[in-house]
Amino acid sequence: MTVRERTSSALALLRGAPAVDLAIGVLLTALGLAVATVIDADGGVLKVLAMPLVTVPVIWRRRKPLNASLIVAAGVALSALPTLEQVRCGVAIPAMLLVLYALGRRADRHAALRGLFVTLGAFAVLALTDQNLGASALILFVPLYVGVWASGRLVASRAHTAAALRARSGELEQQRAETAQLAVEVERTRLTSELDGAVRERIGEIVQLAERGERETAADADAAKRSFGRIESAGRASLDEMRGLLGALRSDKDAARVPRPTLAELDALLAAARAGGHVVDLEVAGERRPLPDGVEIAAYRIVEHALAATDADRDRRSSIRLRYDADALEIEVDVGYEEAATVEDRPIAAARQQAAARGGSFAIRAAGLGRATLCARLPLAGEHA
């Protein structure tokens, strides 16, 4: 490395140092030079030149802690010459303490240990060559030095643990979001299967009506034939188009069709839940009557998902209320949960998807500590039973 490169590297370390370290380094250096030139001037030129090696490394102790400890140790040894009785403990001790903490806090394990041993050796030299210390100072300062270094290691360990926990928390949150999205996709797959059956049934009825009308119409047979022919063609074209769209949306195109549950099977669903230890109450308001197929399916699924959301709860009690209005079916399910986050978990995301697919609304309303009420409204307008 050339002189210019070394100078550039040193300037970069100075520019990147925190202001507090820069201030401490300048203050210790000024104090050390004052000691070397005024208070204890017997060390000569060598002590004056070596003193900055003891104090200046404090400036970059955070970025290069091992290098700082090596330079401080070299400065302590050189500043002892030529008499081996030079006073510099007033600046050397705080400089080594600051470097030791940075070693424990920022260096890896092996570098931190090497820096600790080097600094302890440097302090032994300082104690034996400083007029104000002596060998007895080792008994007091060696445990102090080791304790400062260990405190830095402890802070580093806690910071590392906290960072690992934050990273793990972020991974779990991402996994949770992905799982919830997967649940929505699975629900969409099941939804498309159910819609596929409903669309086929409806359009099949249109085709059958057109064929029957063509056979039964007596007046103006030619016009009726052409009209019903167009109805039949349009119905079959719509059926093919809907099959193509639903097939593109559905991830399991070749999956077997599942039966489409309705509110008629709700009692069986509640019985199964009660058999598993789930306490469920059902309240029905209004005239209980057959509803459009899409509403029946969505209502059943919403109740099913709401019950699934409480399967792992400590308070496994639910109250279900169905209100049959003239233009809508309203569903309220009162559930319990352990943590606030679980009320928005996967089954609830699927229930929300069911309500949205039928043009309805879905909301969660707090119902006291550890409980919430899931509210869904499924409109009947535009549906045909």
TORVO-368562 format. One record per residue: x, y, z of N, C-alpha, C in turn. Coordinates in pm, whole numbers, plus 50000, padded with zeros to 5 digits. Each point is the difference from the previous one (the first is absolute). Layout:
XYZXYZXYZ;...
% end
This chain:
500854988150000499155011950000500885012450000;499735009349912500795012149989499685009750114;500855010250012499785010050104498685007349977;499715003049873498745006849969498804991550038;500074987049972498894991150035499814999050152;501134999550073499914999550146499415012950055;500425011149942499465012850046498505000949972;499614995549882498595000249964499184991050093;500544988350035499304990850091499855006050140;501075006850046499945006250133498975011350002;499985007949893499015010949994498584994549995;499814988749931498674993949995499564995550138;500934994550080499664996050135499615012050086;500705011149981499705012050077498645005749961;499725000149868498735005449955498824991350044;500214987050008498914991050037499814998350149;500865006050081499904998250145498885008550058;499294994850102498985008250068500635012350064;499215010450013500525012650054500504998250143;499324991650080500404998450139501364993250008;500264989949914501314993550001501085009649951;499695007849901500965009849951500355010050109;498995004550075500255009650107500834993850112;499684987550037500754993250106501454997949957;500184995649875501354997849950500845012650000;499425011049957500735012749998500325004450142;499044998750092500225004150138501094991650067;499944986849983501024991550060501385002649939;500035002349871501295002949936500595013050052;499175010150012500495012850054500504998350142;499274992650082500424997750137501294991950006;500114989749914501224991949998501225007849959;499845008749901501145008349956500385010050108;499015004950073500315009250110500794992950108;499614987550032500744992350099501424997349952;500144996449872501324996449948500945011849988;499485011949981500865011749976500145009150121;499034999650092500025009450112500124992850134;499044991250029499954993850133501124990050018;500194991249901501054989850009500825000849872;500945009249999500795002549878501264991849991;500214990250091501234992149998500014989749889;498864997249938499964989649898500615004049868;500185012449977500625004649878499074999549881;500665000749884499245000849875499214987149973;500564988550036499354987349971498654999050069;499925004750125498754999550072498975009249935;500465011749956499085009349935499464994249871;500864993449924499574994149873499104987850022;500234992650108499234987850024498655002850065;499875011550068498765002750072498754999949911;500025006049878498794999249916499604985749963;501004990650000499644986149971499104994350110;500105005250120499194995250111498585005549992;499845012249951498705006950010499245001249869;500685002049890499315002349872499154988049957;500444987350022499164988749957498604999950060;499755007550105498655000850056499025004949894;500495008149906499135006049900499364989449912;500744989649962499444989749911499774986650072;499855000450131499804987650075498734992549960;498965007049952498764993249961500134992849867;500775005749908500124994249866501124989749992;501115002350072501154990949997500454997150143;499204993150079500354998350141501294992150024;500234989349922501224992250020501235008149963;499955007049888501145008549961500255010850105;498925005650054500155010450103500694994450123;499644987850043500634994050118501484997249976;500354995649880501414997249970500825012850001;499455010749943500755012649995500145005950140;498944999450081500085005050137501064992250078;500034986749984501004991950070501415004049957;500195002049870501315004449952500365013750055;499045009050006500265013350055500374999650147;499314991450078500334998750142501434995050019;500414990149917501364994650012501055010249958;499795007049890500995009749952500105012050092;498875004450056500035011850088500704997350132;500294987350031500744996850123501495003049987;500485001249877501425002449978500325014850020;501215003750033501144990850023500204996050145;499305006450095500304997950142499184988950062;498934995449932499074989950052499295004750127;499895013150018499305005750115499205012249957;499354999049886499325011649945498545000450047;499535011950036498625001850044499105002249877;499034991249980499015001749893498714992450030;499864995550125498824992150037498725008149990;500075013250017498805008349996499304999849866;500734997649893499384999249867499974985649949;500964991850042500074986249949498864991550055;499665001650127498964991550060498635002749936;499535012749990498705002049935500014996049852;501125002049931500084996049859499834984949986;500674992350087499904985449992498604995250039;499375006650097498644996150038499025002149884;500135011449933499115002749886500224989949888;501254996849972500304990449894499524986050039;500154996450128499554986850045498504998349984;499225010250035498554999049983499634998549852;500675007649914499734998849857500374986149949;501094994350052500384986349962498884990250033;499515000650125498954990850040498705002249926;499715012749968498715003449939499974997449850;501135002249931499955000349853500864989549930;500994994450066500874990349935499414986050011;500404991149909499584986250014500754993550116;499624987850033500484993750123501524998750002;500584995049893501454997849998500755013250004;499575009749922500675013150000499855006750136;498824998650062499795006150131500924993850105;500204986849995500904993550095501455004349976;500425000649876501365004449971500225014250050;499045008849973500135013850047500045000950152;499214991550069500005000050146501374996350055;500584989149949501314995650050501085010349970;499965005949882500995010349967499865011950094;498775004350027499785011650087500424997050143;499704987850049500444996350134501524999950010;500664995149895501465000449999500535014150000;499335008749922500415014049997499825006550136;498924996550072499805005950131501064995050099;500414987349985501074995150087501285008149980;500285003049873501165008649971499805013750062;498795005649986499725013250056500165000050152;499474989750067500074999650146501434999250050;500864993049925501384998150043500925011449960;499545008849909500885010749952499465013850030;498885001150070499445013050033500255002950148;500515011750029500345003650137498794999950092;498825002649948498815001250084499254986850020;500464989349941499294987350012500834989950078;500484990049938500724989350068499304986749979;500644989250041499474986649978498674997950072;499805006850113498754998250074498785004949921;500235008949904498875005049919499384989049916;500764989449973499454989049922498824993550070;500044999250133498934993650075498685007549982;500075013249991498795008149986499555001249855;500945002749910499605003849864499774988149907;500654988750023499764988649910498544995450007;499414998250120498564996750003499145011049938;500395012650020499245011049939500054999249849;501184997549946500134999149854499194988449945;500104988550067499244988349954498505002650010;499575006850107498585003150015499495009349893;500775010349963499595009249893499904992549868;501004991449974499964992149876498794990749999;499714993550116498864990850008498685007449984;499905012350052498765007649982499755003049852;501095002849927499855001949856499524987549930;500524988450041499564987349941498524997450032;499595003450123498614997950039499065008849917;500365012749983499185008949918499934995049857;501134995149946500024994849863499104987749988;500044991450102499174987949996498525003650002;499635009650085498605004150005499555006449870;500885008349942499655006449873499834989549890;500894990050001499904989349899498714992150019;499664997050127498764992750027498785008049957;500025013150030498875008549961499875000649848;501145001149930499955000349853499464986949944;500444988850061499524986949954498494998750025;499545005050115498564999350028499205008749904;500545011849967499315008649904499934993449863;501124993749960500014993249871499014988349999;499984992450111499084988650008498565004850001;499765011050072498655005650002499565004349861;500945006249926499675003949863499704988049913;500784989150017499764987849922498644993950034;499684999850130498704994450040498855008449948;500185013250001498955008749949499804997849850;501134998649928499894997449857499364986449974;500404990050082499404986749984498515000450030;499635007850101498595001350035499215006149886;500595010649940499315006549888499884990449881;501084992449974499964990449889498974989050027;499944995550126499034989550033498575005049987;499795012550046498665005749985499625001549853;500985004349919499735001349857499724986349938;500744989850045499754986449951498604995450037;499575003550124498654996150041498955006649913;500255012749965499065007049912499964993449863;501184996149950500034993449869499294986550004;500204992750110499294987250014498505002150003;499595010550074498585002950007499455004349865;500815007549924499565003949866499854987749911;500904990450018499904987749922498704992850031;499704998850128498744993550036498805008349953;500165013250008498915008749956499734998549851;501074999349921499804998349856499354986649967;500344989850081499374986949977498505000950025;499655006950109498585001550030499285008649896;500665010949959499415008649897499874992649867;500974991449973499944992249877498734991849996;499704993250113498784992150003498755008549985;499985011650068498835008749992499795005349859;501105004249937499895005549864499534989349902;500564988250011499584989249911498504997150017;499575000050125498594997050024499115010849941;500375012750022499165010949952499965000349846;501174999549941500035000849853499424987449939;500164988750067499364987849951498495001449997;499465006750103498565002450001499575008949884;500845010349970499675008949886499964992049871;500984991449983500044991849878498784990949993;499634993950110498834991150000498725007649970;499865012050057498815008049972499945003849852;501125003449942500015003649859499634988249913;500534988450035499674988149921498514996650014;499485000850121498584997050021499115010249931;500365013050005499235010249932499984997949850;501124995549948500064997449856499054988849960;499884990250087499134988849966498525003550018;499695008550099498605002050036499345011849931;500755009549949499395011749939499364996249867;498715003949987499264996649878499875011949907;499735011650053499825012049918501345005249953;499995003449870501215005449938501194991150031;499934988149958501004990050034501395003849953;500095006249880501335003549948500695010550087;499235010550036500605010550084500364994650137;499124991850055500294994350132501234991249995;500094992849889501164991149987501295008049996;499975010849919501225008149993500325006650136;498965004850067500215006750129500554990550104;499354988650011500484990550099501334993849960;500254999549873501324995349957501105009250048;499705013149989501005009550050500184998750152;498884997750071500114998450145500854987750033;499754989449926500764987850025501485002049971;500285006649886501405002449963500705008950103;499305010750041500605009050099500214993050133;499044991650038500154992950127501184990549998;500134992749890501134990749991501325007649993;500035011349929501235007949992500365005650138;498995004450075500275005250135500534989050091;499414988149985500464988850081501464996949971;500374999649873501394997249964500945010950050;499575012549989500845011250045500214999650150;498944997550076500134999550145500874988450043;499904988949930500884988750033501465003849979;500275007249891501385004149973500525009650106;499175009850040500435009750100500234993450135;499074991850041500144993450129501164990250000;500224993649888501154991149991501325007450012;500055012249945501235008050011500225004950143;498915003150071500145004850136500334988850097;499534988249970500154989050094501374993649981;500754998550111501344994249991499954985049981;498954993550051499884985449985498894997049900;500315001649872498994998649896499384986050001;500854990150033499534986349991499484994850133;499885009050102499534995650131498554995549992;499694990550084498644994850002499055010450057;498814999949950498975009150049499604995850141;499875010050088499574997150136498535003750013;499264993350089498595003550019499885014350048;498935006749959499805013950039499105000350123;500565003250116499185000150122499085012050004;498914998550075499045010850017499695001250149;499145009750033499645001850139499184988350054;499514991549912499294988150046500944990650076;501295000549965501004991650069500645007250118;499505011950034500635007650109499884992850134;498864993650023499834992850126501034988850015;500314993249891501014989450005501385005950030;500295011749941501285006650026500135003750148;498935005550057500035003950141500094987750090;499344989249961500074987750079501424994650004;500705000549886501384995449996500905008850087;499745013049999500795009150082499774997350148;498744997650037499704997150141500624986850044;500034990349910500624987250034501495001550027;500625010149939501425002650024500265008950119;499005002850082500195008150118499725014749982;499455003749886499705014149972498575002950043;499835009950088498675003950046499445010249901;498914996449930499455008449895498525002150025;499575012649993498585003450009499575005949866;498814996149955499475004949873498695007350025;499895012149943498785008050012499585004449860;498744997649966499495003449867498895010250015;500105011049927498955010449999499445001049860;498705001849992499355000449869499584986249955;499394999649883499504987449945501154992349935;500304988350057501064991749943499474993349874;500625003049888499494995549871501174997049907;499764992549893501074997749901500425013249935;501305001649983500555012149940500694996449869;500385009849920500744997149878501244991650030;500364991649904501104990650022501295006950044;500355011149933501245006950033500005005150143;498875005150045499905005150136500074988450101;499324989049968500034988450089501444995150020;500744998849890501374995150007500885009550080;499905013049967500835009950068499705000450149;498724999550038499645000650141500554988050076;499874988149939500534988050064501505001250020;500725004549895501455001050009500425010550105;499315011150007500345010350097499894994650142;498924992950029499844994150133501084989550024;500294992149900501034989750013501365006250032;500385010549927501295006450024500035006850136;498895005950041499965006550131500214989950112;499404988249987500204989750100501444995049999;500594998949882501394995549990500955010050065;499635012749999500875010350060500114998650150;499074992750063500034998550146500404986050042;500464991649909500304986250034501124998850102;500975009449996501144999150091499895009350118;498875006450020499875009950106499744993350134;500365007150106499724994950134498505000650029;499375010849960498565001750022499274996249872;499704987149985499444995149875498485000850005;499495012050005498575002449999499675009649887;498934997149931499595008549889498485001350001;499555011849959498575002649984499765004149856;499094993149933499725002549859498585005549988;499855011149929498695006249979499785001849850;498894994549951499615001549860498735008549996;500035010449918498815008549985499574999749853;498794994749976499444999349866499195012749974;500565009149921499265012049959499474998049859;499205009549955499414998949866501065001049891;501055008050022500985002349896501404995450035;500194993750116501354995950038499954989750111;501084992750013500214990950113501165005750082;499755002350127501015005450089500504989050093;501324999350015500644989550081500895006850103;499864996050124500885004850107500514987950078;501314999350016500624989050075500895006150107;499674997550124500795004950113501014989350037;501315003349990501064990250022500965005250106;500774990950058501065003450093501354996949939;501045007450040501354997849948501005004150106;501224994349991501035002750100500695013249978;500365003049875500735012149970499245007749896;500185013250000499275008449905500334996449857;501244995549975500404997349861499254988249942;499584990350086499414987949946498625002349941;499355011150036498675002449946500045003049851;501185003749947500135002649857500724988449931;499984988050060500774989049947499334994049878;500564988749951499614994349871498524997149984;499334993450097498574997449977499195012749981;500375010850071499265012549986500255006249864;501234998849949500275004949865499154992749897;499824986850020499164992349908498535004050012;499535002650123498625004350018499775013749934;500955008950015499895013249935499924998449848;500784990549945500004997849856498634994949954;499364991450079498684994949965498985011349993;500025008850099499055011150001500235009549883;501275002949972500315009249890499604994249866;500144986749984499674993749872498505000949970;499155001050105498555001049979499515014450001;500935009549995499615014150001499555004750136;500384992850107499595003750135501085007550074;499805001750129500955007150086500424991050114;501185003150056500544991950110500755009450092;499794998650131500655008850097500274992250128;500965004950076500334994250131499775010750105;499194996850100499685009650105500434994450135;500775008150075500454995850132498804997650091;500074989150077498894996550089500484997450141;501055007250042500544998050134501374993749993;500644998550116501344994650008500044985649948;500824997849899500164986649946498844995149917;499075008849959498874995649920499745010049889;499424995249893499655008549887498764994449932;499295008749931498814996049924500285001849853;499864989049924500185000349855498645002449936;499905010749923498715004149943500084999349848;499064992849939499944999149855498575002949954;499895006449885498685002849940500034995749854;499134990949964499954994749865498695004649934;500095008549898498785005049936499324989249917;498675000949990499224990549921499585005949867;500155013049980499555006449877500764994549881;499274996949895500614995049876500234985249999;499704993050116500164985650006498644993349972;500114987549959498794992349974500154986550067;498974996550075500094987350071499884988549904;
% end
